[in-house]
């Protein structure tokens, strides 16, 4: 069992560091609800896609903050408020 633990730990560390680099390089990702468009797509009666309502989740921007970046911002804000 020991030979399987070390590669699993190494893989977990690599995935975590990779995600941290993605969050640092690109803190915003596409909104999952609207697909980065900022609005819902609707089809008219002829089947042609039209612009629908503005996405409430991203408020029409089409971007969302990544979970890792949000956690980093909370930790940084807590650290800053504790050192003042």
N, CA and C of each residue as an Amber inpcrd file, in Angstrom:
protein
   252
   0.8140000  -1.1850000   0.0000000   0.0000000   0.0000000   0.0000000
   0.8650000   1.2610000   0.0000000   2.0250000   1.2240000   0.6080000
   2.9110000   2.3740000   0.6690000   3.3670000   2.8310000  -0.7210000
   3.6590000   1.9370000  -1.6750000   4.0830000   2.4170000  -2.9840000
   2.9920000   3.2160000  -3.7130000   1.7420000   3.0380000  -3.3600000
   0.6700000   3.7730000  -4.0210000   0.3910000   5.1240000  -3.3800000
   0.8100000   5.3020000  -2.1500000   0.5220000   6.5510000  -1.4420000
   1.3930000   7.6910000  -1.9650000   2.6640000   7.4580000  -2.1730000
   3.5590000   8.5260000  -2.6210000   3.1830000   9.0990000  -3.9860000
   2.8710000   8.2980000  -4.9940000   2.4350000   8.8960000  -6.2600000
   1.0940000   9.6400000  -6.1380000   0.2160000   9.1500000  -5.2680000
  -1.0610000   9.8350000  -5.0670000  -0.8450000  11.2010000  -4.4260000
   0.0440000  11.2810000  -3.4520000   0.3550000  12.5570000  -2.8100000
   1.0150000  13.4980000  -3.8050000   1.9410000  12.9880000  -4.6080000
   2.6160000  13.8240000  -5.6080000   1.6240000  14.3360000  -6.6510000
   0.7030000  13.4870000  -7.0790000  -0.2960000  13.9060000  -8.0620000
  -1.2250000  14.9620000  -7.4790000  -1.6050000  14.8020000  -6.2220000
  -2.4660000  15.7900000  -5.5620000  -1.7730000  17.1340000  -5.4520000
  -0.4990000  17.1200000  -5.0990000   0.2600000  18.3690000  -4.9940000
   0.3880000  19.0310000  -6.3640000   0.6590000  18.2570000  -7.4050000
   0.7770000  18.8270000  -8.7520000  -0.5390000  19.4380000  -9.2290000
  -1.6430000  18.7610000  -8.9750000  -2.9530000  19.2820000  -9.3840000
  -3.2700000  20.5720000  -8.6260000  -2.9710000  20.5920000  -7.3340000
  -3.2330000  21.7780000  -6.5210000  -2.3820000  22.9580000  -6.9780000
  -1.1100000  22.7250000  -7.2230000  -0.2410000  23.8090000  -7.6960000
  -0.6490000  24.2820000  -9.0880000  -1.0700000  23.3470000  -9.9410000
  -1.5410000  23.7350000 -11.2720000  -2.7820000  24.6080000 -11.2030000
  -3.7270000  24.2400000 -10.3280000  -4.9390000  25.0420000 -10.1880000
  -4.6130000  26.4060000  -9.5800000  -3.6650000  26.4540000  -8.6550000
  -3.2640000  27.7370000  -8.0700000  -2.6520000  28.6460000  -9.1370000
  -1.8710000  28.0650000 -10.0540000  -1.3010000  28.8760000 -11.1370000
  -2.3810000  29.3590000 -12.0980000  -3.3790000  28.5250000 -12.3630000
  -4.4890000  28.9490000 -13.2270000  -5.2580000  30.0870000 -12.5720000
  -5.5060000  29.9860000 -11.2640000  -6.2240000  31.0400000 -10.5490000
  -5.4210000  32.3420000 -10.5140000  -4.1080000  32.2320000 -10.4360000
  -3.2780000  33.4380000 -10.4280000  -3.2140000  34.0700000 -11.8150000
  -3.1360000  33.2560000 -12.8500000  -3.0170000  33.7900000 -14.2070000
  -4.3580000  34.2760000 -14.7500000  -5.4180000  33.5660000 -14.4400000
  -6.7420000  33.9180000 -14.9530000  -7.7660000  33.7570000 -13.8390000
  -7.9590000  34.7960000 -13.0180000  -8.8440000  34.6520000 -11.8530000
 -10.3240000  34.5300000 -12.2100000 -10.7040000  34.8650000 -13.4210000
 -12.1040000  34.7910000 -13.8200000 -12.2960000  33.7300000 -14.8900000
 -13.3640000  32.9560000 -14.7530000 -13.7330000  31.9540000 -15.7400000
 -15.0940000  32.2860000 -16.3160000 -15.5010000  31.5620000 -17.3290000
 -16.8150000  31.7900000 -17.9280000 -17.9170000  31.3830000 -16.9600000
 -19.0020000  32.1200000 -17.0000000 -20.1740000  31.7870000 -16.1870000
 -20.7250000  30.4500000 -16.6680000 -21.0440000  29.5670000 -15.7320000
 -21.5340000  28.2470000 -16.1060000 -22.9880000  28.2660000 -16.5480000
 -23.7450000  29.2270000 -16.0860000 -25.1630000  29.2670000 -16.4420000
 -25.3730000  29.7710000 -17.8700000 -24.7070000  30.8500000 -18.2320000
 -24.9250000  31.4280000 -19.5640000 -23.8190000  31.0600000 -20.5480000
 -22.7900000  30.3580000 -20.1060000 -21.7080000  29.9580000 -20.9930000
 -20.7970000  31.0930000 -21.4040000 -20.7690000  32.1700000 -20.6210000
 -19.8910000  33.2960000 -20.9200000 -20.5180000  34.3400000 -21.8320000
 -21.7870000  34.1730000 -22.1890000 -22.4450000  35.1330000 -23.0640000
 -22.9970000  36.3340000 -22.3030000 -23.4310000  36.1110000 -21.0690000
 -24.0240000  37.1890000 -20.2860000 -25.5340000  37.2340000 -20.4100000
 -26.0850000  36.3630000 -21.2140000 -27.5320000  36.3080000 -21.3870000
 -27.9260000  34.9080000 -21.8300000 -29.1960000  34.6080000 -21.6820000
 -29.7050000  33.3160000 -22.1130000 -30.0660000  33.3920000 -23.5940000
 -29.8760000  32.2990000 -24.2950000 -30.2790000  32.2360000 -25.6950000
 -31.6980000  31.6920000 -25.7870000 -32.5070000  32.3290000 -26.5920000
 -33.8590000  31.8570000 -26.8530000 -34.0140000  31.6930000 -28.3500000
 -34.9010000  30.8340000 -28.7290000 -35.1890000  30.6460000 -30.1420000
 -36.5440000  31.2760000 -30.4570000 -36.5890000  31.9900000 -31.5750000
 -37.8940000  32.5150000 -31.9770000 -38.6980000  31.3970000 -32.6520000
 -39.8480000  31.7190000 -33.1520000 -40.7200000  30.6670000 -33.6840000
 -40.1830000  30.0360000 -34.9630000 -39.1750000  30.6540000 -35.5710000
 -38.5470000  30.0840000 -36.7610000 -37.3040000  29.2590000 -36.4180000
 -36.9520000  29.2170000 -35.1270000 -35.7920000  28.4460000 -34.6870000
 -34.4920000  29.2250000 -34.7090000 -34.5630000  30.5220000 -34.9660000
 -33.3560000  31.3490000 -35.0020000 -33.0330000  31.7950000 -33.5730000
 -31.7840000  31.5940000 -33.1080000 -31.4500000  32.0040000 -31.7410000
 -31.4850000  33.5230000 -31.5900000 -32.0910000  33.9640000 -30.5020000
 -32.1780000  35.3820000 -30.1740000 -31.6700000  35.6010000 -28.7590000
 -31.3370000  36.8310000 -28.4790000 -30.8790000  37.1830000 -27.1380000
 -32.0650000  37.1400000 -26.1770000 -31.8350000  36.4900000 -25.0290000
 -32.8740000  36.3910000 -24.0170000 -32.5900000  37.3440000 -22.8680000
 -33.0180000  36.9460000 -21.6890000 -32.8250000  37.7740000 -20.5000000
 -31.3680000  37.7820000 -20.0680000 -30.9770000  38.8500000 -19.3810000
 -29.6360000  38.9590000 -18.8370000 -29.4570000  37.9180000 -17.7370000
 -28.2980000  37.3070000 -17.7020000 -27.9960000  36.2740000 -16.7080000
 -27.9380000  36.9110000 -15.3160000 -28.7030000  36.3480000 -14.3890000
 -28.7090000  36.8960000 -13.0330000 -27.4890000  36.4570000 -12.2370000
 -26.9020000  35.3490000 -12.6000000 -25.7590000  34.8380000 -11.8420000
 -24.5240000  35.7120000 -12.0280000 -24.2450000  36.1080000 -13.2600000
 -23.0520000  36.9260000 -13.5290000 -23.4130000  38.3880000 -13.7920000
 -24.6950000  38.7150000 -13.7060000 -25.1950000  40.0820000 -13.9160000
 -24.8650000  40.6040000 -15.3130000 -24.8610000  39.7140000 -16.2890000
 -24.6590000  40.1040000 -17.6740000 -23.2150000  40.2730000 -18.0920000
 -22.2770000  39.9940000 -17.2130000 -20.8580000  40.1570000 -17.5420000
 -20.3380000  38.9490000 -18.3090000 -20.8080000  37.7660000 -17.9460000
 -20.3530000  36.5490000 -18.6010000 -19.1680000  35.9020000 -17.9270000
 -18.6540000  36.5070000 -16.8820000 -17.5050000  35.9660000 -16.1540000
 -17.8840000  35.7410000 -14.6960000 -17.1670000  34.8070000 -14.0550000
 -17.3340000  34.5430000 -12.6320000 -15.9570000  34.3800000 -12.0240000
 -15.8520000  34.6250000 -10.7320000 -14.5640000  34.4480000 -10.0600000
 -14.3790000  32.9650000  -9.7470000 -13.1870000  32.4740000  -9.9510000
 -12.9180000  31.0570000  -9.6930000 -12.9390000  30.7860000  -8.1870000
 -13.2620000  29.5480000  -7.8280000 -13.3800000  29.1580000  -6.4220000
 -12.0570000  29.3430000  -5.6840000 -10.9450000  28.9610000  -6.2990000
  -9.6420000  29.1050000  -5.6580000  -9.2750000  30.5630000  -5.4450000
  -9.5920000  31.4130000  -6.4060000  -9.2900000  32.8390000  -6.2630000
 -10.1650000  33.4670000  -5.1870000 -11.4200000  33.0190000  -5.1030000
 -12.3230000  33.5220000  -4.0710000 -11.7970000  33.1460000  -2.6820000
 -11.3250000  31.9120000  -2.5240000 -10.7580000  31.4700000  -1.2500000
  -9.5000000  32.2690000  -0.9060000  -8.6560000  32.5260000  -1.9150000
  -7.4600000  33.3280000  -1.6960000  -7.8230000  34.7460000  -1.2600000
  -8.8130000  35.3480000  -1.9220000  -9.2340000  36.7080000  -1.5650000
  -9.7660000  36.7640000  -0.1360000 -10.5430000  35.7540000   0.2840000
 -11.0520000  35.7210000   1.6550000  -9.9160000  35.5880000   2.6680000
  -8.9660000  34.7040000   2.3790000  -7.8360000  34.5210000   3.2910000
  -6.9840000  35.7870000   3.3710000  -6.7590000  36.4170000   2.2520000
  -5.9580000  37.6420000   2.2280000  -6.6680000  38.7660000   2.9830000
  -7.9760000  38.8870000   2.7790000  -8.7450000  39.9160000   3.4680000
  -8.7290000  39.6860000   4.9900000  -8.8350000  38.4190000   5.4060000
  -8.7850000  38.0960000   6.8290000  -7.4070000  38.4060000   7.4010000
  -6.3620000  38.0590000   6.6700000  -5.0040000  38.3480000   7.1210000
  -4.7620000  39.8440000   7.2490000  -5.2340000  40.6130000   6.2520000
  -5.0380000  42.0640000   6.2750000  -5.7750000  42.7130000   7.4240000
  -6.9840000  42.2550000   7.7160000  -7.7480000  42.8510000   8.8090000
  -7.1690000  42.4590000  10.1690000  -6.4650000  41.3350000  10.2340000
  -5.8590000  40.9140000  11.5060000  -4.5460000  41.5830000  11.7870000
  -3.8710000  42.1540000  10.7970000  -2.5600000  42.7610000  10.9940000
  -2.6310000  44.2740000  11.1110000  -3.8050000  44.8290000  11.1350000
  -3.9120000  46.2930000  11.2560000  -3.9790000  46.7310000  12.6820000
